[in-house]
Each structure stands twice: as structure tokens, then as C-alpha cells.
């Protein structure tokens, strides 16, 4: 079973990133982030990988 606490960590980080572009609607945010994913399928990406994509979209470095 996946750690349910990951949900809060992910959502809090999403809120932090989204607050950088407060005029974007949620759909715009997700569309712009997933457009940066190139060939990765959105449905199958793991949460930690999605967070890396999101941070990259906002020009933030990610830890390996």
C-alpha cells in the first residue's frame, strides 16, 4: 500500500507552485505541466516523478 501521507506532501507542493501563477486556472496549470512531459504518459507516472516534472516546469532544480 502506498503511503497516504504522500498525498498531503504532493498537494502542498502543488499549492506552493500554483501560487506562483495565481491567474492560471487548475486546468491551465495541469495542461501546461503535462505539455512539458513530452512522451511520458500522464496516467502511469509515479508521484515523485510527477513532482520533478512540476518543479522543472517552474524552473526549479530537483534532487536526484
C-alpha positions as CSV (number, residue, x, y, z in Angstrom):
1,X,0.0,0.0,0.0
2,X,1.2,3.4,-0.9
3,X,1.9,5.9,2.0
4,X,-1.3,8.0,2.3
5,X,0.8,10.9,3.7
6,X,2.3,11.4,0.2
7,X,-1.0,13.0,-0.8
8,X,-0.6,15.9,1.6
9,X,3.1,16.4,0.7
10,X,2.2,16.4,-3.0
11,X,-0.8,18.7,-2.6
12,X,1.1,21.2,-0.5
13,X,3.9,21.3,-3.1
14,X,1.3,21.7,-5.9
15,X,-0.2,24.6,-4.0
16,X,3.2,26.2,-3.5
17,X,4.0,26.0,-7.2
18,X,0.5,27.1,-8.3
19,X,0.7,30.2,-6.1
20,X,3.5,31.4,-8.4
21,X,0.9,31.7,-11.2
22,X,-2.3,32.6,-9.4
23,X,-4.1,33.8,-12.5
24,X,-4.0,30.3,-14.0
25,X,-7.0,28.1,-13.6
26,X,-6.4,24.5,-12.5
27,X,-6.9,23.1,-16.0
28,X,-4.3,25.6,-17.3
29,X,-1.9,24.5,-14.7
30,X,-2.2,20.8,-15.4
31,X,-2.2,21.4,-19.2
32,X,1.0,23.4,-19.0
33,X,2.7,21.0,-16.8
34,X,1.7,17.9,-18.8
35,X,2.8,19.6,-22.0
36,X,6.3,19.7,-20.6
37,X,6.2,15.9,-20.1
38,X,6.9,15.1,-23.8
39,X,6.4,11.4,-24.3
40,X,5.7,10.4,-20.7
41,X,2.2,9.1,-20.2
42,X,0.4,11.1,-17.5
43,X,-1.6,8.2,-16.2
44,X,1.4,6.0,-15.3
45,X,3.9,8.5,-13.9
46,X,4.8,8.0,-10.2
47,X,4.1,10.8,-7.8
48,X,7.8,11.6,-7.2
49,X,8.5,11.7,-10.9
50,X,5.4,14.0,-11.4
51,X,6.7,16.3,-8.8
52,X,10.1,16.5,-10.6
53,X,8.2,17.4,-13.8
54,X,6.2,20.1,-12.0
55,X,9.2,21.7,-10.4
56,X,11.1,21.6,-13.7
57,X,8.1,23.4,-15.3
58,X,8.6,26.2,-12.8
59,X,12.4,26.3,-13.3
60,X,13.3,24.6,-10.0
61,X,16.1,22.2,-9.6
62,X,15.2,18.7,-8.4
63,X,17.2,16.4,-6.2
64,X,18.1,13.0,-7.6
